[in-house]
Amino acid sequence: MALVFETVVSQSLVAKWSKAYQSSIAVQDEYSIDKDYHRRLWDDDVGNMLTSMMRLAGYPEESQAIHRVFFNEHVARSLGPYPTKMKDRLLWQSFMTDDHTPLEMSWSWSDDSDTPVVRYAAEPIGWLAGTASDPLNSKATVVCLGDTLPWAPSLDLKWYKHFLRSLVADTKDEQSARPLAAEPLSQTFIAFDLEKESMTVKYYFLPSLKSAVCHKTNFELIEESILKMPEADNSLTSCLDTITTYIRSQTPDNQLHVEIFAIDCVSPTESRLKIYVRSRNTTFDGMLDVMTLGGRTSKFSDETVGSLRELWCTCFSVENTKEAMSQPLKNKNHRTGGLLYYFELKPGAKMPTSKVYLPVRHYAESDDQVARGLSEYLLKRGKCLNGRLPYYDGVAKLCKHRSLKDGLGFQTYITCAVKNGAVSVNAYFNPETCREIV
């Protein structure tokens, strides 16, 4: 089988756990922590950025207020200790971003509007996550999800409950999971798409710990979980079979590593299943192959390929020549190096669809280069921010802590998906809260 996963003993992970158990935080009384102080710090930092993103995207003031209140009262307080330059480092290092900031924000453009939808994802972190009291950070995300009930009228937890049982290791699994699993330790993320007066909730599962306990690969565990769903009708199983066949057809030097699984927490008839895979193949043609599952889905038109080619050159500062486009991106030996994709399944759909995540934080020249290039790309297609403000101007307003020319990492991914022949684009941002302590 071509699929290979990282389920080897991680000496650094064991050492990290040992250090965590010996930390003073492990025996600290949770009630002695000034939680409100940390909540205010998170809200002043990321909450202000969220409000700026909504304002730049043209959200009415009432909508801004609704979502800022939710963030302040329920998300900011769920993020645990605010990362400062204090002597004691945080014990829980989130896989959400490369510097372990436990939030990622995004603007999402579609054919429906010239301005984007604001979205964000978070990994809630318990106050004692990573200690003997909460070794797998098992509590915080459940509490945060419960807090969304009054704010998300479309919330449906049927699939969440199903996959939580199948893909998440709990405390009783901790002793067997800890020495077997490679990093990361993060198991779940929660995400919010911000609508005018409410939100749509999404949930992400990182099944490495559970798969280690079960002695299975991530993909085997996900595949089994999907097939056990009551909604696993012929269309869904057929789409899954298409994905399975493609993933397992890869050569040893071109493998796809399954890392994350996600669902929409809405009615199963409307929800999507998303399987995230990472590829170390960083060529443009390789990207096209994955996006079409090796030609198993509809072939892209010449116009669509041209648009994708333009976006590739824009994001990575690559010349639009045959020779340049045939070359892989510069080598990046990083845990999150390579290209990230997801394959989407939905009840009733005839074929899976896909999206690619272009990791500009690894392969671009600078945040300034990415923002200028994407701004031009979007404007050519009538996409912008409120008041026809270019994307570049908006990003410059968001990145207040440093110059866009000062390195990479504020923009993490530029994603694109092909829908009805059109390319839809999202831009993802890391608030870089943990940047200075990594």
VEXTOR-711534 format. One record per atom (N, C-alpha, C): x, y, z. Coordinates in steps of 0.1 Angstrom, whole numbers, plus 2048, in hexadecimal, padded with zeros to 3 digits. Atoms other than C-alpha are relative to their C-alpha. Layout:
// VEXTOR-711534
XYZ
...
// end
This chain:
// VEXTOR-711534
8097F4800
800800800
80980C800
7F87F5801
80E8217F6
80080A80B
8027F67F6
801835813
8097FD80C
7F78017F5
81B83A82F
7FC80A80A
8037F77F5
81484A851
80B80080A
7F67FE7F5
82985786D
7FA7FB80D
8058057F3
82084088A
80C7F9807
7F48057FA
84383B897
80280780E
7FE7FA7F3
8508418BA
80880D7FE
7FA7F3801
8598668BE
80780380D
7F97FE7F4
87586A8D7
7FE80E805
8037F27FB
8708908D8
7F3801806
80E7FF7FA
84B88B8DF
8007FA80E
8008067F3
8528748FC
80780980A
7F97F67F7
86B88D90A
7F880C803
8097F47FD
8528A9906
7F67FC80A
80A8047F6
838895919
8067FF80E
7F98017F3
85188D934
80280E807
7FE7F27FB
8598B2938
7F3806804
80D7FA7FC
8358BB938
7FB7FB80E
8058057F3
82D8A4955
80880580C
7F87FA7F5
8498B3969
7FF80F802
8017F2800
83F8D6962
7F880580C
8087FB7F5
8328EC97E
7F28027FD
80E7FE804
8138F296A
7F77F3803
80780D7FE
80A8CD96E
7FA7FF80E
8068017F2
8048D2993
7FA80D804
8057F37FD
7F88F6991
7F07FE802
80E8007FE
7D58FB99F
7F98087F5
8067F980C
7C0904980
7F880C805
8077F57FC
7AB91B995
80880C804
7F77F57FD
7C993199D
8048087F4
7FC7F980C
7CD93B979
7F680C7FE
8097F4803
7BF95E970
7FB7FE7F1
80580480E
7AB950952
7FB80D7F9
8057F5807
79A97194B
80B8097FA
7F47F9805
7BC982947
8047FA7F2
7FB80680C
7C696992C
7F58017F5
80A7FE80A
7A496B91B
80180E7FA
7FF7F3805
7A8991918
80C8027F6
7F57FF809
7CA98D909
7FD7FA7F2
80480780C
7BD9748EF
7F78097F8
80A7F8807
7A098B8E7
80680D7FA
7F97F4805
7B69AA8E4
8087FD7F4
7F780480B
7CD9988CC
7F87FB7F4
80780680C
7B89818B6
7F28057FE
80D7FB801
79698F8BE
80080D7F8
7FF7F4808
7A19B18B0
8027FD7F2
7FE80480E
7AE9A0891
7F47FB7F9
80D805806
78D98E88C
7F780B7FD
8097F4802
77A9AF88F
8058077F3
7FB7F980C
7919BF875
7FD7F87F3
80380880C
78C9A285D
7F28017FC
80F7FE803
7669A5860
7FE80E7FA
8027F3805
7679CA85B
8068027F2
7FA80080D
77E9C783D
7F87F87F6
808808809
7679AD82E
7F28057FF
80D7F9802
7499C4832
7F57FA808
80B8047F7
7369B384E
7FA80C807
8077F57F9
71B9C985E
80580180E
7FB7FE7F3
7249D7880
7F97F680A
80780A7F8
7099C1890
8067F2800
7FA80D801
7199A2882
80E800806
7F37FF7FA
73B9AD88D
7FF7FE80F
8028017F2
72E9B18B0
7FC7F2805
80480E7FC
71D98F8B1
80C7F7801
7F580A801
73C97C8A6
80C80480A
7F57FC7F7
7549918BC
7FC7FC80E
8048047F3
73F98A8DB
8027F1802
7FE80F7FF
73F9648D3
80F7FD802
7F28037FF
7659658CE
80580380E
7FB7FB7F3
76B9798EE
7FB7F680B
8058087F5
754964904
8027F1800
7FF80F801
7599418F7
80D7FB7FA
7F3805807
77893E8E0
80C805808
7F47FB7F9
7919558F1
8027F980E
7FF8067F3
78A945913
8047F17FF
7FD80F802
78F922904
80E7FD7FB
7F3802806
7B29288F7
80B7FE80A
7F68037F6
7C4923918
80980C803
7F77F57FD
7E2938924
8058077F3
7FB7F880B
7EC95490D
80F7FF7FF
7F2802800
80F94E900
80880D801
7F77F57FE
82696890E
80E7FC800
7F28037FF
84B96A912
8047FC80E
7FE8057F3
84895C935
8097F4800
7F780A7FF
861943941
7FA7F27FD
80780D802
848926942
7FA8007F2
80680180D
84091B91E
7F37F8801
80C808801
81E90D915
8037F17FE
7FE80E802
81B8E8917
7FA7FA7F4
80780580B
8038E38FB
8038087F3
7FC7FA80D
8108EB8D8
7F67FC7F5
80A803809
7F48EE8C0
8057FD7F2
7FC80380D
7F78DF89D
7F880A7F6
8087F7808
7E08FB890
8098087F6
7F77F8807
7FD910884
80F7FB803
7F28047FE
82390B880
80680580D
7FA7FA7F3
82B92289E
7F77FC80C
8098057F6
80F9118B2
7F6809805
80C7F87FD
7F792E8B3
7F47F87FD
80C809801
7D691C8B9
7F48057F8
80B7FA809
7C29318A0
8058037F2
7FD7FC80E
7C193687B
7F48077FA
80B7F8806
7AB950869
8007FF7F1
80080080F
7A0952845
7F58097FA
80A7F9809
78E96682A
7FD7F67F5
80480A80A
77B950812
7F78077F5
8077FA80B
77095D7EF
7F97F57F8
80880A808
75594C7DA
7FA8087F5
8087F980B
7409547BB
7F5808805
80C7F97FB
7249607D1
80280E804
7FE7F27FC
7359807DC
80E8047FD
7F37FA802
7529977D4
80980180C
7F87FF7F4
75C9997F8
7FF7F3808
7FF80D7FA
76697C80F
7F77FE80C
8068047F3
75696982B
80C7FE80A
7F68017F6
76A96A84B
7FE7F2808
80080D7F9
77394985C
80C7FF809
7F58037F8
78993C877
7FF7F3807
80080D7FA
79491C887
80980180D
7F98007F4
7A19158AA
8027F2806
7FF80C7F8
7AF8FA8C0
7FF80580F
8017FD7F2
7A19008E3
80A7F8808
7F68067F8
7BB8F98FD
7FC80180F
8038007F1
7B48EF921
80B806808
7F67F97F7
7C590193D
80B7F6805
7F680A7FC
7D78E0946
8037F67F5
7FD80980C
7DA8D1923
80F7FD800
7F2805801
7F98BC920
8067FC80E
7FC8047F3
7FB8B5945
7F97F3804
80680C7FB
7F1896959
7F1802802
80E7FD7FE
7CF8A795F
7F88007F3
80780080D
7C78AA93A
80A7FD7F5
7F4803809
7E2898926
7FD8017F1
8047FF80E
7CF898905
7F880C7FC
8087F4803
7BE8BA907
7F27FC7FC
80C806804
79D8A7907
7F3808803
80C7FA7FB
7868C0917
7FC80D7F9
8037F2804
7898E3908
7F78017F4
8077FF80C
77C8DD8E5
7F17FC802
80E8047FD
75D8CB8F2
7F880B806
8067F47FA
7558E9908
7FD80B7F6
8027F580A
75A9028EC
7F57FC7F6
80A80580A
7448ED8D4
7F2802807
80D7FE7F9
7288ED8EF
7FC80F800
8037F27FF
72B9138F1
7FA8067F3
8057FA80D
7229178CC
7F17FD7FE
80F804802
6FE9088D0
7F780C7FE
80A7F5802
6EC92A8D4
8048097F4
7FB7F780B
70193A8B8
8007FA7F3
80080880D
6FF91F89D
7F37F87FF
80C807801
6DB916896
8007F47F7
7FF80B809
6E68FE87B
8087F4806
7F780A7FA
6FB8EA893
7F97F2802
80480E7FF
6F78C4891
80C7F8804
7F48077FA
70E8AD8A5
8007F17FD
80180F803
70488B896
80E7FB7FB
7F3805806
724887881
80B80380A
7F67FD7F6
73989889C
8017F480A
80080B7F6
72F87D8B5
8057F37FA
7FB80D807
73586189C
80F8007FF
7F2800802
75886C893
80880380C
7F97FE7F3
7628778B6
8037F2806
7FE80D7FA
75E8538C1
80A7F87F8
7F8808809
7718468A3
80E8057FF
7F37FA804
78E85E89F
80880780B
7F97F87F6
79786E8C0
8037F780C
7FC8087F5
7AB85D8DB
7FC80780D
8047FA7F3
79F8638FF
80A7FD80A
7F68027F5
7B0862921
8047F2802
7FD80E7FD
7AE83D924
8097FA7F5
7F680480A
7C283A903
80D806802
7F37F87FF
7DD85290F
80C7F8802
7F48077FE
7F583991C
8057F87F4
7FC80880C
7F58248FC
8038097F5
7FE7F780B
7F38428E5
80D808801
7F57F67FE
80F8578F4
80D7FA7FA
7F3804806
82D8418EB
8007FC7F1
80180480E
8208378C9
7FF80A7F5
8047F680A
8148568B8
80B80A7FD
7F87F5804
82986F8A5
7F980D803
8077F37FF
8228948A9
7F78027F4
8047F77F5
80A8A78A9
7F87F980B
8098057F6
7F78A18C9
7F28057FE
80E7FA802
7DA8B78BE
7F77F67FA
80A80A805
7BB8A28B7
7F48077FA
80C7FA806
79F8BB8AF
80280F7FF
8027F1802
7998DE8A2
7F18037FE
80D7FC803
7798F18A0
80080D7F8
7FF7F4809
77190B885
7F28067FE
80D7F8801
75792687E
8008087F3
8037F780B
74A93585E
7F680A804
8087F57FA
73C957867
7F58057F6
80B7FB808
71A95F859
7FB80D806
8057F37FB
70597F85E
7FD80080F
8058007F2
6F597587F
8037F3807
7FD80D7F9
702952886
80D7FB7FA
7F4806806
71D93A87C
7FE7F17FD
80080E803
72391886D
80D7FA807
7F58067F8
739900882
8067F47F8
7F980B806
7538E8874
8097FA80A
7F88077F6
7678CE886
80A7F87F9
7F5807807
7898BF87E
8067F680A
7FA80B7F9
79889E88A
80E7FD7FB
7F2804803
7BD89688B
8027F2806
80180D7FA
7BC870890
80C7F9803
7F38077FF
7E1868894
8007F880E
8008077F4
7DD85F8B9
7F77F4801
80980B800
7BF84A8B5
8047F57F6
7FB80A809
7CE838897
80B7F8806
7F58077FA
7ED8308AB
7FB7F680A
8068097F6
7D78218C7
7FA7F47F9
80780B807
7C480C8AD
8097F97F6
7F6806809
7E480389A
7FB8007F1
8057FE80D
7D581087A
80680D7FA
7FC7F3806
7DE82C861
7F580A802
80A7F5800
7CC84D862
7F57FD7F6
80A80180A
7BB845842
7F77F3802
80880C7FD
7B082284C
7F680380B
8097FD7F6
7A083086B
7F58097FB
80A7F7806
78E84C858
7F77F87F7
808808809
78383483D
7F67F7807
8098087F9
77481C856
7F5808807
8097F87F9
763838869
7F58057F6
80A7FC80A
752845849
7F77F57FC
80880B804
74682383F
7F67FB80A
8098047F5
73681E861
7F480A802
80B7F67FF
72083D85C
7F37FB7FB
80D804805
6FB837858
7FD8077F2
8027F880D
6FC85183B
80A7FB7F5
7F680480A
71783D829
7F97F87F5
80880680B
70183780A
80A7FD7F4
7F880480B
70D82C7E8
80980B7FA
7F97F5806
71784E7DC
80C804809
7F57FC7F7
72C8557FB
80B7F57FF
7F680B801
73E8337FA
8078007F3
7FA7FF80D
7448377D5
80A80B7FF
7F77F5800
7548597DA
80D7FC809
7F58047F7
76984A7F7
8097F67F8
7F880A808
77482D7E0
8098077F6
7F87F980A
7808467C6
80C806807
7F57FA7F8
7958587E0
80A7F5804
7F880A7FB
7A28387EF
8097FA7F4
7F980680C
7AC82A7CC
80B80A7FC
7F57F6804
7BF84A7C4
80B80180A
7F67FF7F6
7D184D7E5
8097F4800
7F880C7FF
7DC8297E4
8077FC7F3
7FA80280D
7E782B7C0
80E8087FF
7F47F8801
8048437C8
80C7F8801
7F38077FF
8288397C3
80680380D
7F97FE7F3
83F8367E2
80680E801
7FA7F37FF
84F8587DA
7F680B7FE
80A7F6803
82E86A7D4
7F47FD809
80B8047F7
81985F7F2
7F880C805
8087F67FA
7FC872800
7FD7FC80F
8018047F2
7FC873826
7F3806806
80D7FC7FA
7D9875836
80280580E
7FD7FA7F4
7DA88D853
7F4805808
80C7FA7F9
7B889D85C
7F37FC7F9
80E802805
793896858
7F780A806
8097F57FC
7788B085A
7F27FE7FC
80F801803
7528B385B
7FA80E802
8087F57FD
7398CF85A
7F67FC80B
8098047F5
7248CE87A
7F28067FD
80E7FD804
7038D2868
7F97F37FC
80880C804
6E88BA85C
8087F77F7
7F9809808
6F889B84D
7FD8017F1
8047FF80E
6E58A182D
80880C7F9
7F97F4805
6F88C2829
80F800803
7F27FF7FC
7198BA839
80A7FA7F6
7F5805809
73A8B2828
80A7F8809
7F58077FA
755899831
80D8047F8
7F47FC807
7788A5829
80D7F8806
7F48077FC
798890829
80C8087FB
7F47F8803
7B88A482B
80C7F77FE
7F3807803
7D889781B
80B8097FD
7F47F8803
7FB8A4818
8097F97F6
7F780580A
81289F7FA
80D808800
7F37F9802
8378A67F7
8038047F2
7FE7FC80E
8338AA7D2
7FB80E7FE
8037F2801
8348CF7CC
8018067F2
8017FB80E
8318D17A6
7F28047FD
80E7FC804
8148E2795
7F87F57FA
80780C806
80C8C3780
7FB7F680B
8048097F5
80C8AF7A0
7F4805808
80C7FA7FA
7F38C77AF
7F37FD7F8
80B803809
7DC8C3791
7FC7F2801
80380F7FF
7DE89D794
7F87FD80D
8078037F3
7D489D7B9
7F28077FF
80D7F9800
7B88B77B3
7F57F87F8
80A808809
7A88A0798
8017F1804
7FE80E7FC
7B18807AB
8057F77F4
7F980780B
7C787578E
7F77FF7F4
80980180C
7AC87D774
7F37F9803
80D8077FD
79086B786
7F4809801
80B7F7800
77C88A78A
8008087F3
8017F980C
7738A376F
80D8087FD
7F47F9805
7908B175B
7FE80F801
8017F2800
7978D6760
8018067F2
7FF7F980D
7928ED743
80D8087FF
7F47F9802
7AF900734
7FF80D807
8027F47F9
7A1920743
8027FE80F
7FE8037F1
7A0910766
80F7FE803
7F18037FE
7C4903762
80880D800
7F97F3801
7CF926757
7FE80880D
8027F97F4
7BF935776
8087FA80C
7F88077F5
7CF91B78D
80F8037FE
7F27FD803
7F192177C
80380E804
7FD7F37FC
7EE946781
800802810
7FF8007F2
7E69417A6
80C7FA806
7F48077FC
8039297AA
80C80A7FF
7F57F7802
81B94379B
7FF80C809
8027F47F7
80C95F7B0
8047FC80E
7FD8047F2
80F94C7D1
80F7FD802
7F28057FE
83293E7CC
80A8087F9
7F67F8808
8429597B6
8087F87F6
7FA80980A
84894079A
7FD8067F2
8037FC80D
84C94A776
7F77F77F9
80A808807
83093F760
8067FB7F2
7FA80780C
84692B748
7FF7F1801
80180E7FF
84590773F
80B7FA809
7F58057F8
86790174E
7FE80280F
8027FC7F1
86091376F
7F57F8806
80C8067FA
83E903773
8027F1802
7FD80E7FF
84D8E076F
8087FC80C
7F78027F5
8648E478C
7F880080E
8067FF7F2
85B8DC7B1
80480C807
7FC7F57F8
85B8F77CA
80C7FD808
7F48027F9
87A8FC7DF
7FD7F580B
80180B7F6
8818DF7F7
7FD80680E
8037FB7F3
8718E5819
7FE7F4809
80180B7F7
8788CB833
7F980480D
8077FC7F4
85D8D484C
7F47F7801
80B8087FD
8418C185D
7F48037F7
80C7FC809
8278D5848
8048047F2
7FC7FD80E
83B8D7828
7F87F87F6
80880780B
82C8CC807
7F38077FE
80D7FB803
8098D37FA
7F67F9808
80B8067F9
7EA8CD80E
7F38007F8
80C801807
7C98C27FF
7F57FA809
80A8097FB
7A78B6809
7F77FB7F5
80A806808
78F89F7F8
7F3800807
80D7FE7F9
76B8A67FF
7F57F67FB
80B809803
74E88D800
7F4806806
80D7FB7FB
72A895804
7F57F67FC
80B809804
70B87F805
7F98057F4
8077FD80C
6FB87E7E3
8098057F5
7F77FB80A
71A88B7D1
8057F57F7
7FC80A809
7258787B2
80F7FD801
7F18017FF
74A87F7B6
80580980B
7FA7F77F6
76188D7D0
80680D7FA
7FA7F4805
76E8B07CC
80D803809
7F47FE7F9
78F8BF7D8
80380F802
7FB7F37FD
7A18DE7E5
80F7FF803
7F28007FD
7C68E67E6
80480C809
7FB7F67F7
7D88F9801
80E8037FC
7F37FC804
7F690C7F4
80780680C
7FA7FC7F3
80E910812
80A80C7FD
7F87F4803
81B93380A
80A80380B
7F77FE7F4
82B93482D
80D7F97FE
7F3808802
84591B821
8078047F3
7FA80080D
84A9227FC
80080E7F9
8017F3806
8439477F5
80D808804
7F47F87FC
85D9637F8
7FE80880C
8047F87F4
84B979812
7F1801800
80E7FD7FF
82998181E
7FC80C7F7
8037F5809
82B9A180A
7FE7FC7F2
80180680D
83198E7EA
7F37F97FE
80C808801
8149777F0
7F4809800
80B7F7800
7FC9937F9
7FF8097F4
8017F880C
8059A87DB
7FB7F87F4
80480980B
80298B7C3
7F17FC801
80E8047FF
7E197E7D1
7F680B7FE
8087F4802
7D39A17D2
7FD8027F1
8017FF80E
7D99A47AD
7F77F57FA
80780B805
7CB9827A6
7F1802803
80E7FF7FC
7AB9897B9
7F980C7F9
8067F4807
7A59AC7AA
7FD7FD7F2
80380380E
7A799E787
7F37F87FF
80D808800
789988791
7F5807808
80A7F87F9
7769A37A2
7FF7FE80F
8018037F2
77E9977C5
80980A808
7F97F67F8
7889AF7E0
7FB80080E
8067FE7F3
77F9BC803
7F680B7FF
80B7F6800
7649D480D
80580E7FB
7FC7F3806
7659F57FA
80A7FF7F5
7F680380B
7799E57DE
80E801805
7F37FF7FB
7979E57F5
8087F37FB
7F980C805
7B29CE7E6
8047F780C
7FC8097F6
7BC9AF7F9
80D804807
7F37FC7FA
7E09BC7FF
7FE80A80B
8027F57F6
7D39DB811
7FA7FA80D
8068077F5
7BE9C5827
8097F8809
7F68087F9
7DA9AE830
80A809808
7F77F77FA
7F19CB838
7F980680D
8077FB7F5
7D69D8850
7FF7F580B
80180B7F6
7D39B6861
80D7FD807
7F38047FB
7F89AF866
80680D807
7FB7F47F9
7FF9CA880
80D7FE808
7F48037F7
81B9B9893
80D8007F9
7F4800807
8349B9877
7FD8047F1
8027FD80E
83A9C3853
7FE7F37F8
80280B809
82E9AC837
80D7FC7F9
7F3803806
8519AE829
8097F8809
7F88067F6
85F9A0849
7FD7F1802
80180E7FF
85E97B841
7F37FA7FC
80C808803
84296183D
7F97FB80C
8088077F5
827951852
7F3807804
80D7FA7FD
80B96B856
7F67FA7F7
808807809
7FB95D837
8057F1800
7FC80E7FF
7FC93783B
7FD7F87F3
80480780C
7E992881E
7F78097F7
80A7FB80A
7D89347FE
7FA7F47FA
80780D805
7BE91A7F4
7F88037F4
8097FE80B
7AB9157D5
7F97F37FD
80980B804
78F8FE7CA
7F98047F3
8067FE80D
77F8FA7A8
7F17FC802
80E803800
7598FD7A8
7F98067F4
8077FC80C
7458FE788
80A8077F7
7F67FA808
765907776
80780C805
7FA7F47FA
76D92578C
8097FC80B
7F68027F5
78A9277A4
7FC80980C
8037F87F4
7809327C7
80C800809
7F47FE7F9
79B93F7DE
7FE80380F
8007FC7F2
7A0941804
80F804804
7F47FC7FA
7BC952817
8007FD80F
7FF8047F2
7C7945839
80B808807
7F67F87F8
7D9959855
8037FA80D
7FB8047F3
7ED950873
80280D808
7FE7F47F8
7EA96C88E
80E801806
7F28017FB
80D961898
80280480F
7FF7FD7F2
8069658BD
80C7F9807
7F58087FA
82094A8C5
80D8027F9
7F57FE809
8399578AB
80D802808
7F47FB7FA
8529668C3
8057F680B
7FB8097F6
8549488DB
8037F27FA
7FD80D806
85992C8C2
80F7FE7FF
// end
